[in-house]
C-alpha cells in the first residue's frame, strides 16, 4: 500500500512527524519467528480530531472471550477469506466491533507484520485518520465490552503512565486511561507512537505495578486505590515474553 504523503496539510503535525519517522519506530518485541499455524491478523490504529484534541480509538474486549478477555486493544482481528488483507481486514473488524464506517476513514500506512508468540498471530498494524468521525458504539457485544476515543494528551500525561510486571519477568509499558488498564502489545505500540511523534513526556519508569486481573479498571491498580483494596495480579495473556533480542523496526519506508 502507498502511504499518504507526509506533507498533506489536512493531517495534524504529530501525525506528519510520525509518518516521516515511521521507519525508526521501535517495539520491544522479539524478532518475528512465525509458526506454520500463525494466524494473519490486522489492527486499526485510528486517529481522529476529537473534542479534547487528537485521539485514538480503543476497544475493551468482552470478558467472556476465550482469549484476551477484558483487555483493551485496537480494533482488529483475524483475516477472513476475501479480505483485502491487511487494510480490508482492519477496516472490517473496526466496523464490526466499533461501528466505524470505512468510507470515513483514510488509510495512511501499513506497518510490517509482527509475530505475537503467546497468541500465535501475525499482526499488521494499519495507521489511519478519521476524516469523518462518528459516535463510537459497541457494535458486537459478543466481542466488545466498551469502545472509547482516548485523547492523546491523556495517554502522554505522566500521571497516567506506569509499567506492569509479572513474576515471569515480563515488564512493559502501560496506561491508565478511559477507566481501562492498557498494556501488552497495544501499550507497546502506543508508547512507540508517542515517542516517535514527539508527544511523549517524561514519566516514572520506576513505577512498576503487578499486572491487573483481566478486565480490571484503572481505578483497581495498585497505587490508585486505598490500601485496603485487593491488589491481585494475573498472568499475561497477550504480552510477549521478555525481549531476547534487539528492538525490531516495525515500519518500512513509505
C-alpha positions as CSV (number, residue, x, y, z in Angstrom):
1,X,0.0,0.0,0.0
2,X,1.2,3.5,-0.8
3,X,1.3,5.8,2.3
4,X,-0.3,9.2,2.2
5,X,2.3,11.9,1.6
6,X,3.6,13.3,4.9
7,X,3.2,16.9,3.7
8,X,-0.6,16.5,3.4
9,X,-1.9,19.7,5.1
10,X,-5.0,18.0,6.2
11,X,-3.1,15.9,8.7
12,X,-2.1,17.2,12.2
13,X,1.6,17.9,12.8
14,X,2.1,15.0,15.2
15,X,0.9,12.5,12.6
16,X,3.1,14.0,9.8
17,X,6.0,13.6,12.2
18,X,5.0,10.0,13.0
19,X,4.8,9.1,9.3
20,X,8.0,10.8,8.5
21,X,9.9,9.0,11.2
22,X,8.0,5.7,10.9
23,X,11.0,3.7,9.7
24,X,12.6,4.1,13.1
25,X,9.5,3.2,15.1
26,X,10.8,0.6,17.6
27,X,9.0,-2.0,19.6
28,X,10.3,-4.2,22.4
29,X,9.1,-7.4,20.9
30,X,11.0,-10.5,19.9
31,X,12.2,-10.7,16.3
32,X,9.4,-12.4,14.2
33,X,9.5,-16.2,14.4
34,X,6.2,-17.2,12.9
35,X,5.0,-20.7,13.2
36,X,3.3,-22.7,10.5
37,X,0.0,-22.2,12.2
38,X,0.3,-18.5,12.8
39,X,-2.9,-16.6,12.0
40,X,-2.8,-13.5,9.9
41,X,-4.4,-10.6,11.7
42,X,-4.6,-6.8,11.4
43,X,-5.4,-3.9,13.8
44,X,-6.6,-0.4,13.0
45,X,-4.7,2.5,14.7
46,X,-7.4,5.1,14.0
47,X,-6.6,8.7,14.9
48,X,-9.1,11.5,14.8
49,X,-9.8,15.0,15.9
50,X,-11.9,14.8,19.0
51,X,-13.5,17.4,21.4
52,X,-10.3,17.2,23.6
53,X,-7.9,17.3,20.7
54,X,-6.4,14.4,18.7
55,X,-7.4,11.0,19.9
56,X,-7.1,7.3,19.1
57,X,-9.8,4.6,19.1
58,X,-9.5,1.7,21.6
59,X,-11.9,-1.1,22.5
60,X,-12.2,-3.3,25.6
61,X,-12.7,-6.9,24.7
62,X,-15.6,-8.8,26.2
63,X,-14.8,-10.6,29.5
64,X,-16.5,-13.7,28.0
65,X,-13.9,-14.3,25.2
66,X,-11.6,-17.3,25.4
67,X,-8.6,-15.2,24.5
68,X,-7.7,-11.7,25.6
69,X,-10.8,-11.5,27.7
70,X,-11.4,-8.0,29.1
71,X,-8.3,-6.5,27.6
72,X,-8.1,-3.1,25.9
73,X,-6.9,-3.2,22.3
74,X,-7.0,-1.6,18.9
75,X,-10.0,-2.8,16.8
76,X,-8.9,-5.7,14.8
77,X,-8.8,-9.5,14.3
78,X,-8.1,-12.3,12.0
79,X,-8.2,-12.2,8.2
80,X,-11.3,-13.6,6.6
81,X,-11.5,-15.2,3.1
82,X,-12.0,-12.4,0.6
83,X,-10.5,-9.7,2.8
84,X,-8.2,-7.2,1.1
85,X,-5.6,-8.0,3.7
86,X,-4.4,-6.3,5.8
87,X,-6.3,-3.0,5.2
88,X,-9.6,-4.6,4.4
89,X,-9.3,-6.8,7.5
90,X,-8.6,-3.9,9.8
91,X,-11.4,-1.8,8.4
92,X,-13.9,-4.7,8.5
93,X,-13.0,-5.5,12.1
94,X,-13.3,-1.9,13.2
95,X,-16.8,-1.7,11.6
96,X,-17.9,-4.9,13.2
97,X,-16.5,-4.1,16.6
98,X,-17.0,-0.3,16.9
99,X,-19.3,0.7,14.1
100,X,-16.6,2.6,12.2
101,X,-17.7,3.4,8.7
102,X,-14.8,2.6,6.3
103,X,-15.9,5.4,4.0
104,X,-15.0,8.0,6.6
105,X,-11.5,6.5,7.2
106,X,-8.4,7.5,5.3
107,X,-5.7,4.8,5.5
108,X,-2.2,6.3,5.7
109,X,0.2,3.5,6.1
110,X,0.6,-0.2,7.0
111,X,3.3,-1.4,9.3
112,X,5.2,-4.7,8.7
113,X,3.6,-7.7,10.4
114,X,4.7,-8.5,14.0
115,X,4.7,-12.0,15.4
116,X,2.9,-12.4,18.8
117,X,4.0,-15.8,20.1
118,X,1.6,-16.1,23.0
119,X,-1.4,-15.9,20.7
120,X,0.3,-17.3,17.6
121,X,-0.7,-14.3,15.5
122,X,1.0,-12.3,12.7
123,X,-0.4,-8.8,13.2
124,X,-0.2,-5.9,10.7
125,X,-1.0,-2.5,12.3
126,X,-2.8,-0.2,9.9
127,X,-2.5,3.5,10.6
128,X,-5.4,5.7,9.5
129,X,-7.0,9.1,10.0
130,X,-10.7,9.6,10.7
131,X,-11.8,12.2,8.2
132,X,-15.5,11.8,9.2
133,X,-15.6,10.9,12.9
134,X,-18.8,9.4,14.3
135,X,-20.0,8.4,17.7
136,X,-18.4,5.2,18.7
137,X,-20.6,2.3,19.6
138,X,-20.3,-1.3,20.8
139,X,-21.2,-2.9,17.5
140,X,-20.8,-6.5,18.6
141,X,-21.3,-7.0,22.4
142,X,-20.3,-10.7,22.0
143,X,-16.7,-9.5,21.4
144,X,-16.6,-5.9,22.7
145,X,-17.5,-4.6,26.1
146,X,-16.6,-0.9,25.7
147,X,-15.4,1.5,23.0
148,X,-13.5,4.8,23.7
149,X,-11.8,7.6,21.8
150,X,-8.9,8.3,24.1
151,X,-7.2,11.7,23.8
152,X,-3.5,11.5,23.0
153,X,-2.9,14.1,25.7
154,X,-4.3,11.7,28.3
155,X,-2.0,8.9,27.0
156,X,1.0,11.3,27.2
157,X,0.1,12.6,30.7
158,X,2.8,11.2,33.1
159,X,0.0,10.7,35.7
160,X,-1.5,8.0,33.5
161,X,1.7,6.2,32.7
162,X,3.5,3.3,34.5
163,X,4.8,-0.1,33.8
164,X,3.3,-3.5,34.6
165,X,5.3,-6.5,35.7
166,X,4.8,-10.2,36.2
167,X,6.8,-12.8,38.2
168,X,7.7,-14.5,34.9
169,X,9.9,-11.5,34.2
170,X,7.7,-9.6,31.8
171,X,7.8,-5.8,32.3
172,X,6.2,-3.4,29.8
173,X,4.6,0.0,29.4
174,X,1.0,0.6,30.5
175,X,-1.6,3.4,30.6
176,X,-4.4,4.0,33.0
177,X,-6.9,5.9,30.7
178,X,-10.6,5.9,29.9
179,X,-11.2,3.7,33.0
180,X,-9.0,1.0,31.4
181,X,-5.6,-0.6,32.0
182,X,-3.9,-0.7,28.6
183,X,-0.8,-2.9,28.5
184,X,0.9,-5.6,26.3
185,X,1.1,-5.2,22.5
186,X,-1.4,-2.3,22.4
187,X,0.5,-0.3,25.1
188,X,3.9,-1.0,23.4
189,X,2.6,0.4,20.1
190,X,1.1,3.4,21.8
191,X,4.4,4.0,23.7
192,X,6.3,3.9,20.4
193,X,3.8,6.2,18.7
194,X,4.1,8.8,21.4
195,X,7.9,8.8,21.3
196,X,8.2,8.9,17.6
197,X,5.5,11.6,17.1
198,X,7.1,13.9,19.7
199,X,4.1,13.8,22.0
200,X,5.8,11.8,24.8
201,X,6.5,13.5,28.1
202,X,8.9,12.3,30.9
203,X,7.3,9.7,33.2
204,X,8.3,7.5,36.0
205,X,9.8,4.3,34.6
206,X,10.4,3.1,38.1
207,X,6.6,2.8,38.8
208,X,6.1,-0.9,38.1
209,X,2.8,-2.4,39.2
210,X,1.5,-6.0,39.1
211,X,-0.5,-6.9,36.1
212,X,-4.2,-6.4,36.7
213,X,-6.8,-9.0,36.6
214,X,-8.3,-9.4,33.1
215,X,-10.8,-6.6,32.6
216,X,-9.6,-4.6,35.6
217,X,-10.4,-0.9,35.6
218,X,-7.7,1.7,36.0
219,X,-9.0,2.5,39.5
220,X,-8.2,-1.0,40.6
221,X,-4.5,-0.7,40.0
222,X,-2.1,-0.6,43.0
223,X,-1.2,3.0,43.7
224,X,-4.6,4.3,42.7
225,X,-6.7,2.7,45.4
226,X,-7.0,2.7,49.1
227,X,-4.6,0.4,51.0
228,X,-7.4,-1.9,51.9
229,X,-8.3,-2.7,48.3
230,X,-7.2,-6.0,46.8
231,X,-4.1,-5.9,44.6
232,X,-4.2,-9.3,42.9
233,X,-2.4,-9.8,39.6
234,X,-3.0,-12.2,36.7
235,X,-0.7,-13.9,34.3
236,X,-0.2,-12.0,31.0
237,X,-2.3,-13.2,28.1
238,X,-1.4,-11.0,25.1
239,X,2.0,-9.5,26.0
240,X,5.2,-11.0,24.6
241,X,7.7,-12.6,27.0
242,X,10.7,-10.5,28.0
243,X,12.6,-9.4,24.8
244,X,15.6,-11.6,24.0
245,X,17.0,-9.6,21.1
246,X,17.4,-6.1,19.8
247,X,14.3,-3.9,19.2
248,X,12.6,-4.6,15.9
249,X,11.8,-2.0,13.3
250,X,8.1,-2.1,12.8
251,X,7.7,0.3,9.8
252,X,9.3,0.2,6.5
253,X,10.0,3.1,4.2
254,X,6.8,4.8,3.0
